[in-house]
């Protein structure tokens, strides 16, 4: 077995990464996102058996943590490939980082890891979605912000921490430049919240949804979600999705009330592994 650590795989290696992911997804239920050059990891641990890629680790570094996503080619399972890759990664990191294992907790291999290392779920990222077919009744409207700065002003009134322009730029850089819409929610002349809506064909992705702190508990959140639905419909969308943390109970309650259903759950389990 030959194990390599790379900062950036070449095109041939990316093809092999995607092939291993596709084979694993076909072998059993896998919800973890595939490797993508548009959202690169900080490190790649690649295990080879001859010319065949037998497994990989995608590693994102957030000092003092290293978030690890793992995939082993079904043709090579049961040969200790994960543990060999983990050992090489630990030597490379030299105890500077604590390993955090990310899994969708659906595959048999992931469940084995959780049990073996007594990993506990810290929180989960929940993907939710619903179809759109008609306009919704609401006294809240969604209107485009004048620019990013106006969006940030109102967005930060609703968030528990201050979002920086660089964070918004980094997020929207992963979207097609024309797809990200900075929206504000208005009730009469009052701005009651904000969001980013990415529109691509008949699909929409809702993110950075927030309501102003002085408007909470007054039903504006539900009205704002309906306003997003109407805006999406007016722009040709018939399906909308979002991601929300499992510990954000207020948001989960709002989204479920608005008809969103859980589509997938990616759990973050703490090590050590």
Protein Blocks (a to p, Z undefined) as FASTA:
>chain_A
ZZdddfbdcfklmmmmmmmmmmmmmmpccfbdcddfklccfbdcdddehjbcfbdcdddd
ddfbdcddddddfklgonlmmmmmmmmmmmmnnomaccddddehlafklmmmmmmnopac
fbdcdddddddfbdcddfbdcdddfblmlmmmmmmmmpmbdcdfklmmmmmmmpcfklpc
cddddehjbcfbdcddddehjbccdehiacdfklgonlpmmmmmmmmmmmmmmnopabdc
ddddfklmmlmmmmmmnopacfbdcddddddZZ
